[in-house]
């Protein structure tokens, strides 16, 4: 060692070298390359190096030999073997050890606040191996101070390196999670595709040979390794208490297994035999759902030993957190898709085109053919013949079946409200427009818009509808930006549009836009024995709703159904059967139970005179309301459910009749 005076100067010079090196090269390797020679000069060392332990053996990271006068600078000092046992002893004790001519200084990195930022807390980065000069009695206190200064610089570099590595890891994990999310947004995405991509990400980031995702089947006490194992398309089933993955599942704690040092019995070799793989190192972490419950285990394996440490646990845990979210989202998506498909099937079954009459068979066949296209359809038929049922049948047979079906009764919309109803409006666009409202075209985007009673639409409404059909976009009332809409339009009317065109009450160009495909529904009276098929269908439907046994129609009931003229068409039949299901009590229905009214007259049992009620209200306004309800009901009954005819009887426009019924709290039935 040098004299005190020179040691002080060397100490100051070394401190300056450390400061300069830190500013110039923050990396660990750069610091060692710059400062080991400076330390050797300051302490008059023969050689100085940094060693670290890798896979159970000590190896040299950096080594500097102070050249003799007859040796080139940097010559290797290969003649002296490293004192490995002494190095191990110093590291185990955690403090410097002197074994002349060696001075061994463990490098403990002070992580400080960085220990809580996701950096793996492995503070030992190596050991300084310093060869003292001949005749040295050992290091002095100032020598230790210079070593401490070097270790502090190495600590800073190590922390920065680990932080940068941690940031890179997290960036890779977030990028992977974004890719998984994009995978889930694809319509064709399935469980196997997602799991395989998650496993591929783990294999890449952990630099391992295989990654496995085991999902827990609680009911069967099994862990199911999906095709993400990368062997074949067969799932692998193991007991949920077997091997390292079983430990992870039961404890919810990560596990590392090393084939060179750990208990062999912890590994389920049945899995290795199934996969034709010899596992020598393994890391596994729990897959924890958003509610905190363990849903499975994420595992990475290698056929080489000592491949995983705490840094791999941390990285795999990061992946596991995002993988659990993706898996649960995929499960939720699958459940929602199955529920949606089930509802679509139920809806399709609830709107069948029932009947064996040739006209209905032809309509059904044409509807099925046109359902596979996006052609606009115009449905013609009297009130109550089932125009909306036909529109729904086309929708649920089409590729748009998973999209919305939106029905609009054009006759119930006055022109001042039609544009807002169909196209929407922006907040503040007119009085009482307190919020932005989405119109029916936007609501139906991706599905079908059914425009019922399109023949009753005002001239202004027809012009606006034509523009939307031509441009495939809407502009909300009070807005300026066009909004693209992907909508299939099915229109319906009970009026003769050709006559309305001649009378200039309906636009001919709009008619051509709507009449791409025309389907005509016959009146029920023209359909022969279809009335019995429909009656049986409604009996099944309503009896199931109220939980009663389905009664049978006797001969008199069937005769009455076949002979009745059905001015209200299928709607009238449906209402008749609904009433019978609720009010009759026997297991057999007769003509008397049906109470069919004669053609042109109202059923005597339908409307009870207001004056005969024991609970007649004293309030004039309430009595007036009840009288109006009864009067409207009588007009509808006399018209056989034909709302246009009922409105004419009441000397009202059809749209005004609908509004009046809504004001009175009456139910406005959809076309059936």
LINQUIFEN-V472818 format. One record per run of one state. SS is the DSSP state (A for helix, B for strand, O for the rest). FROM is the first residue (numbers start at 1). TO is the last residue. If there is no record, write none. Layout:
((SS;FROM;TO) (SS;FROM;TO))
This chain:
((O;1;3) (A;4;24) (O;25;27) (A;28;43) (O;44;46) (B;47;54) (O;55;56) (B;57;65) (O;66;83) (A;84;93) (O;94;96) (B;97;99) (O;100;101) (B;102;108) (O;109;111) (A;112;116) (O;117;123) (B;124;131) (O;132;140) (A;141;185) (O;186;190) (A;191;205) (O;206;209) (B;210;217) (O;218;221) (B;222;225) (O;226;226) (A;227;229) (O;230;235) (B;236;239) (O;240;242) (A;243;251) (O;252;254) (B;255;258) (O;259;263) (A;264;266) (O;267;268) (A;269;275) (O;276;280) (B;281;288) (O;289;293) (B;294;302) (O;303;309) (A;310;350) (O;351;357) (A;358;371) (O;372;376) (B;377;380) (O;381;386) (A;387;396) (O;397;404) (B;405;409) (A;410;412) (O;413;414) (A;415;423) (B;424;425) (O;426;436) (B;437;438) (O;439;439) (A;440;443) (O;444;447) (B;448;452) (O;453;453) (A;454;456) (O;457;458) (A;459;471) (O;472;472) (B;473;474) (O;475;476) (B;477;477) (O;478;482) (B;483;484) (O;485;487) (B;488;493) (O;494;496) (A;497;502) (O;503;507) (A;508;514) (O;515;516) (B;517;520) (O;521;523) (A;524;526) (O;527;529) (A;530;546) (O;547;551) (B;552;553) (O;554;554) (A;555;563) (O;564;568) (A;569;583) (O;584;587) (B;588;589) (O;590;590) (A;591;594) (O;595;609) (A;610;612) (O;613;619) (A;620;638) (O;639;642) (A;643;649) (O;650;653) (A;654;663) (O;664;672))
